[in-house]
Amino acid sequence: MSKTGAVDEQEIPFTSTKMPRRVVVLGSTGSIGTQTLDVIEQHPRELRCVGLSANTHVSALIEQAKRHGVQRVALASVPKNSVDNDAFEHYLCTAQTSLRSGKTLQYSHDNASDVPPSALERTNHERTNELSSCAYENTDDMPHYGMEALLALATCPEADIVVNALVGAVGLRVSEAALQAGKTLALANKESLVVGGDILMRLAHTTGTLLPIDSEHGAIFQCLVGEQHAEVARLWLTASGGPFLGKTLDQLRNITPAQALAHPTWHMGAKISIDSSTLMNKGLEVIEAHHLFNMPYDRISVVVQPQSLIHSMVEFVDGSVKAHMGTTDMRIPIQYALSYPQRWSAPVAPLDFTTLSQLTFKAPDTTTFPLLKLAYQAGKQGGVHPCVMNAANEVAVYAFLNGACAYTDIARCVETVLEHQIHYEQESIQQLEAIDTEARYRACSVLGIAFEQHQHMRGLA
Ligand code: MG
């Protein structure tokens, strides 16, 4: 992407045609992560997975690592249960042994039954023996747990592309590190840009390359290929409207997590599903678009398009509008971020226009769903305001998912926490992390929950 947002031929990244492109997937067991691995598997000549990280799904991570022959793996924290812990340590031993011997682990896409039996299937006795025999050979000094391990993966010399599919503001430091290390950052973690967009875009214009995975931004990015930034009049972000489109504020009060998790057109992780239902997801995306495409907020509009057939649009100064359409399958935007500037075939059923009955549009209802309006305000205020908004939203969403607050408390919490926020410019990731923590404490007090409870709900405690 050029400094001006639109894409000029001369500024296309990946001038190297080196194949395969080596990919690290952070958050590999989540919805975007597993779909990214699907895409990699579809293109064995073009893409190779060289690193994986997960939050808590240890056995799924190991299975992925075996399937893709990945030696570099990391977990957000040391597993609490001993079966997971032993299985992960055992995998590390195997991977390190093959790293030292210079051999790659067997790449086993075509025959998953070739993979060695997992540590889970072995007896405790065998596991203990293997662990103790490997322990003294543990010379690989790459960290495997926590933020340090994620940063090591995001900057490892073997990687060309870092897919950041982490959830929440925790993805910020990883995005910064990948860009600083000169990687191509394929970004699904929109909170990174919302919280630290000023800082990340400076890096994207100097050391690294930033490509969007979010379907709306992938769509706009594709509409901008070959266009001049000065000729763009407006960005139109489409929204499905979420599962509660047309409901009144009163009807929202008793919404349960299960109802909010049932998105009508996209299948996604829990946090983003709740954000979609409150329209906060669209608010985050407006801020994301502002940074990615260097567009003032009064030239970014949101329109509800309930069928999710149009993934977003760009309006030009001559009144022409380009819309990106396609099957609602996240593997398409994921693949484009990995294949750019090329297009590769995809195993996705194309749209059959003759069977589509309608394409409808409507303005978003920001009275019932005030978070979209709040996001515009926070974005326009700039500085640390979006960081504060995002932190309060994360606290409230996890509280709602855990039954600790009502659905309508999410907007109330974000609004209250933003109300008294003093303006500061974005200075550094450390500053933003401090602001983020402070905002989380305030959000916890608005909702009447302890900070430790929130950490537990996020899976960090
Ligand atoms: Mg999106």
Boltz pocket constraint, residues with backbone or C-beta under 6 A from the ligand:
constraints:
  - pocket:
      binder: B
      contacts: [[A, 214], [A, 215], [A, 216], [A, 285]]
      max_distance: 6.0
